[in-house]
């Protein structure tokens, strides 16, 4: 891509292809603002991002992909000692399996050109892994901050020699069937007896919440094989705009009863009403009309998304997460939400999955990252 017209085509391609396949109610648009940042080189990612468009023989754009590098993520994936770092890719869209095969052939060629030892994705150029590729459950719609792709994607990558990495699932909890014991709000007397308190997070206090959240977030996820530490400015950027959308009752921030006001939470959960239907209507473009649309429908969004939760490692196993989920479930019921959807939980993290299973949840999508090792001398030997 070389100009603004290409950028507009890259942004508009996903909704256009979704409409062409009759999947406009399933796909999850990327934020147009993020794509513009990738194109202009703004942001915090390690190295420049490449955005590529692919035309059909008839001259119609049929696919797109993003290529990027990340020393931090490469190190987390145990590639630091490889001869060369991986080529990461993301934002992949294709009209059909044939077009996606063309993208994959390009990725192999591009990896050879830059001397990459491995191709890994789909992953965004963020300070930690977001993305993934659905292998099952594609008949169910995607939701905010989750992956979604057509059914032909995983078989096409598998046929091209890619292996599954990091098996995970998204989850869905029907609010109406949550057991009463898992949806009883924690009483003031119970908080006092446990030496804890829940701090309320207002729209105006969201930035302060982000600042005190960060140490717990980084320490809670540090042991995961794909997580790279997030800086304060990165987290603030990721949470920008949530104040207009958030439901304060769905944000959980638990700390000690006598901890300072700005102490990091011992346990937290960041949950928001799901804006995906509105984002689809605007193709990921958050302009004035989309923003007003979000404000207009904020109180009618009946699905919620748990974006992230975590417990300070020093307090894990103490029952804090159960308290957080009780308060969350109670709020979901009181506010009339239909279901809670949970972004991907890796299969090697059964404790987190069990929390939602005990609330009556079920697996929704199965997803993986795709990984292909390349020969240093000739990537095509593995094709």
Helices and strands as residue ranges (DSSP letters): H 4-20, H 32-40, E 50-55, E 61-68, H 71-76, E 87-94, H 97-114, E 118-121, E 133-136, H 152-159, E 163-174, G 175-177, G 180-182, H 188-194, E 196-198, H 206-221, H 232-238, H 242-245, G 248-250, E 252-256, E 267-273, H 276-281, H 288-297, G 298-300, E 303-311, G 313-315, H 320-334, E 339-346, H 350-357, E 362-373, G 379-382
